[in-house]
Amino acid sequence: MRMTTLCYIEKDGKYLMLHRVKKKNDISHDKWIGVGGHGEDGESPEECLLREVREETGLLLNSYQFRALITFVSNQCEPEMMCLFTADGFGGELAKVCNEGELEWVDKEKVLSLPTWEGDHLFLEPLLNGDKRFFTVKCVYEDDRLVENEIAFY
């Protein structure tokens, strides 16, 4: 099972969102997500988070929280264990170009109306509602359709 990270960076009531439009054969093509990516050999989730955010956005996180552990199972790719973070402190300047897609600050109230993976609502709703508990989510997909899900709060 591969390890990935995803981060929702917050500023002025907005999340930094990535509209995945640049890569060919991207399973997330045209979806809106936070920023993050695949862990490299030997990386901790935090090391992966910091590297991926810097690579995709140019930002250097200095205040972030590990919020959830998400398990994705799909008939289209290998299973994935995603470490979900939020961040509210960073330095640097936002990159003008991202090779993954287009970066945009989106009002938190509008995030759930964007085209996202169906299961993303399971973890976005607690984040948007200010729930501070750690939680786990399992999403099982057949093609682009969510067919099973579980959520637990701790």
C-alpha positions in Angstrom: 0.0 0.0 0.0 1.5 3.4 -1.0 1.6 6.4 1.4 0.5 9.8 0.2 -0.2 13.2 1.8 -2.8 15.8 1.2 -2.9 19.2 2.7 -5.5 22.0 2.9 -3.7 25.2 3.4 -5.8 27.9 5.0 -5.6 31.7 4.6 -8.3 34.4 5.2 -11.2 31.9 5.2 -9.9 30.2 2.0 -8.3 26.9 1.2 -5.5 26.7 -1.4 -7.0 24.3 -4.0 -5.4 22.5 -6.9 -7.4 22.1 -10.1 -5.8 19.0 -11.7 -5.8 19.9 -15.4 -2.2 19.5 -16.6 -1.2 15.8 -16.5 -2.2 13.3 -19.1 -3.7 10.1 -17.8 -4.3 11.6 -14.4 -6.9 9.7 -12.4 -7.8 13.0 -10.8 -8.1 15.0 -14.0 -10.4 18.0 -13.7 -10.9 17.4 -10.0 -10.2 20.0 -7.3 -8.0 18.8 -4.4 -5.6 20.1 -1.8 -1.9 19.8 -2.4 0.3 16.8 -1.7 1.6 13.6 -3.3 3.3 10.3 -3.0 5.9 9.5 -0.3 9.4 8.7 -1.5 11.4 5.8 0.0 12.0 6.3 3.7 10.0 9.5 4.0 7.8 10.2 7.0 4.4 11.7 6.3 5.6 15.0 7.6 8.7 14.9 5.3 6.5 14.1 2.3 4.0 16.8 3.2 6.7 19.5 3.5 8.4 18.4 0.2 5.2 18.1 -1.8 3.8 21.4 -0.6 7.1 23.2 -1.5 7.3 21.5 -4.9 3.7 22.2 -5.9 3.2 25.6 -4.4 6.6 27.2 -3.4 5.3 27.6 0.1 7.2 26.5 3.3 4.8 25.3 5.9 5.6 26.3 9.5 2.3 25.4 11.2 0.4 22.3 10.3 -1.8 19.6 11.9 -2.2 15.9 11.1 -6.0 15.6 10.9 -6.9 12.2 9.5 -5.8 8.9 8.0 -7.7 8.1 4.8 -7.7 4.6 3.1 -8.5 4.5 -0.6 -9.3 1.3 -2.4 -10.1 1.3 -6.1 -10.3 -1.1 -9.0 -8.2 1.4 -11.0 -5.0 1.7 -8.9 -3.2 0.2 -6.0 -4.6 0.9 -2.5 -3.5 4.1 -0.9 -3.1 5.3 2.7 -3.3 9.1 2.7 -2.2 11.3 5.6 -4.5 14.3 5.7 -3.1 17.6 7.0 -4.4 21.2 7.4 -2.0 24.1 7.6 -2.5 27.7 8.8 1.1 29.0 8.7 3.5 29.3 5.9 6.3 31.4 4.4 7.5 32.1 0.9 5.5 33.1 -2.1 2.9 31.1 -4.0 4.3 29.7 -7.2 2.9 31.2 -10.4 3.1 27.8 -12.2 2.4 24.3 -10.9 3.1 21.3 -13.1 0.1 19.4 -11.5 -2.6 22.0 -12.4 -3.9 25.5 -11.5 -3.6 26.7 -7.9 -6.4 28.9 -6.5 -7.5 30.3 -3.2 -11.1 29.2 -2.8 -13.6 30.4 -0.2 -14.2 27.5 2.2 -18.0 27.8 1.7 -17.5 27.1 -2.0 -15.1 24.1 -1.7 -17.8 21.4 -1.6 -19.4 22.8 -4.7 -16.3 22.1 -6.8 -15.9 18.9 -8.8 -14.1 16.7 -6.3 -13.9 12.9 -5.7 -17.2 11.9 -4.1 -15.5 10.6 -1.0 -13.6 13.8 -0.4 -16.8 15.2 1.1 -16.4 12.7 4.0 -13.2 14.4 5.2 -13.8 17.9 3.9 -17.0 18.4 5.9 -15.4 17.8 9.3 -12.5 20.2 8.3 -14.9 22.8 7.1 -17.1 22.5 10.2 -14.1 23.1 12.4 -14.1 19.7 14.0 -10.7 19.3 15.7 -10.9 15.5 16.4 -8.6 13.1 14.6 -10.5 10.7 12.3 -10.1 7.9 9.9 -12.0 7.4 6.6 -12.2 4.4 4.2 -13.4 5.0 0.6 -13.9 2.1 -1.8 -14.3 3.1 -5.4 -15.4 1.3 -8.6 -14.2 3.5 -11.4 -15.3 7.0 -10.3 -18.1 5.8 -8.1 -17.9 5.6 -4.3 -19.4 2.2 -3.4 -18.5 1.9 0.2 -17.3 4.2 3.0 -16.6 4.3 6.7 -15.7 7.1 9.0 -14.6 7.1 12.7 -13.7 10.0 15.0 -11.3 9.8 17.9 
